[in-house]
Amino acid sequence: MSAYAKAYRALTSGRALRPGEAALLLADLRKEFGTELADAIEQQLAGKYRRTDTDTDAAFKRKQRAYGAAMRVVNTVRHLAAAPLRPTLPHQRDNRSTS
């Protein structure tokens, strides 16, 4: 049974959920939605960054870098969706100053 169906059933059953049950139900719903969203985005990206006959080597390398950056975002979405109630972001890959 999907997390959405469980949430719908819990909300329409007429019985109040305990806070722990509600938190687990919402975590399952967030995980399922995040996974589905990341999979859909990954499918959209798959065809967008392929090499074409008109691409130069430099243009294709730019496409590869852009695809890598997009996939890092997709993987971060997956990580946050699967995280416990207080998710933490993964460590940044560079040490550049933000000031």
C-alpha positions as a Python dict, from the first residue, in 0.01 Angstrom:
ca = {
    (1, 'M'): (0, 0, 0),
    (2, 'S'): (135, 343, -89),
    (3, 'A'): (212, 606, 173),
    (4, 'Y'): (-59, 828, 24),
    (5, 'A'): (-320, 553, 64),
    (6, 'K'): (-211, 496, 425),
    (7, 'A'): (-235, 870, 499),
    (8, 'Y'): (-577, 893, 335),
    (9, 'R'): (-705, 594, 529),
    (10, 'A'): (-568, 733, 857),
    (11, 'L'): (-723, 1074, 797),
    (12, 'T'): (-1064, 940, 700),
    (13, 'S'): (-1092, 659, 957),
    (14, 'G'): (-1231, 888, 1227),
    (15, 'R'): (-973, 788, 1487),
    (16, 'A'): (-708, 1030, 1604),
    (17, 'L'): (-346, 943, 1534),
    (18, 'R'): (-89, 952, 1808),
    (19, 'P'): (194, 1202, 1738),
    (20, 'G'): (444, 922, 1676),
    (21, 'E'): (215, 749, 1428),
    (22, 'A'): (151, 1077, 1245),
    (23, 'A'): (523, 1152, 1226),
    (24, 'L'): (599, 808, 1081),
    (25, 'L'): (313, 840, 833),
    (26, 'L'): (434, 1181, 715),
    (27, 'A'): (793, 1056, 690),
    (28, 'D'): (679, 767, 468),
    (29, 'L'): (480, 1008, 253),
    (30, 'R'): (780, 1243, 220),
    (31, 'K'): (1013, 956, 130),
    (32, 'E'): (777, 817, -134),
    (33, 'F'): (714, 1160, -289),
    (34, 'G'): (1085, 1250, -289),
    (35, 'T'): (1180, 924, -456),
    (36, 'E'): (912, 961, -722),
    (37, 'L'): (1012, 1323, -784),
    (38, 'A'): (1383, 1238, -815),
    (39, 'D'): (1308, 950, -1052),
    (40, 'A'): (1092, 1172, -1273),
    (41, 'I'): (1357, 1445, -1286),
    (42, 'E'): (1626, 1191, -1367),
    (43, 'Q'): (1419, 1060, -1657),
    (44, 'Q'): (1377, 1413, -1792),
    (45, 'L'): (1751, 1480, -1766),
    (46, 'A'): (1853, 1155, -1934),
    (47, 'G'): (1782, 1270, -2287),
    (48, 'K'): (1861, 1638, -2244),
    (49, 'Y'): (2239, 1610, -2211),
    (50, 'R'): (2322, 1353, -2479),
    (51, 'R'): (2586, 1426, -2737),
    (52, 'T'): (2452, 1539, -3073),
    (53, 'D'): (2624, 1543, -3410),
    (54, 'T'): (2668, 1920, -3393),
    (55, 'D'): (2833, 1924, -3048),
    (56, 'T'): (3198, 2012, -3026),
    (57, 'D'): (3413, 1847, -2759),
    (58, 'A'): (3395, 2162, -2545),
    (59, 'A'): (3017, 2183, -2580),
    (60, 'F'): (2982, 1818, -2482),
    (61, 'K'): (3205, 1870, -2177),
    (62, 'R'): (2982, 2159, -2071),
    (63, 'K'): (2681, 1931, -2109),
    (64, 'Q'): (2852, 1668, -1896),
    (65, 'R'): (2927, 1921, -1622),
    (66, 'A'): (2571, 2049, -1629),
    (67, 'Y'): (2437, 1693, -1612),
    (68, 'G'): (2665, 1616, -1317),
    (69, 'A'): (2544, 1925, -1132),
    (70, 'A'): (2181, 1837, -1202),
    (71, 'M'): (2232, 1481, -1081),
    (72, 'R'): (2391, 1608, -759),
    (73, 'V'): (2071, 1805, -697),
    (74, 'V'): (1859, 1497, -773),
    (75, 'N'): (2067, 1289, -533),
    (76, 'T'): (2031, 1558, -265),
    (77, 'V'): (1653, 1542, -309),
    (78, 'R'): (1672, 1164, -263),
    (79, 'H'): (1892, 1207, 45),
    (80, 'L'): (1659, 1462, 205),
    (81, 'A'): (1350, 1254, 129),
    (82, 'A'): (1500, 946, 294),
    (83, 'A'): (1643, 1136, 591),
    (84, 'P'): (1503, 1111, 942),
    (85, 'L'): (1277, 1381, 1085),
    (86, 'R'): (1559, 1636, 1106),
    (87, 'P'): (1752, 1596, 782),
    (88, 'T'): (2098, 1737, 729),
    (89, 'L'): (2238, 1844, 396),
    (90, 'P'): (2536, 1652, 258),
    (91, 'H'): (2876, 1817, 289),
    (92, 'Q'): (2962, 2061, 12),
    (93, 'R'): (3225, 1942, -233),
    (94, 'D'): (3426, 2264, -243),
    (95, 'N'): (3592, 2479, 18),
    (96, 'R'): (3533, 2821, -138),
    (97, 'S'): (3449, 3105, 94),
    (98, 'T'): (3096, 3241, 86),
    (99, 'S'): (3193, 3585, 215),
}
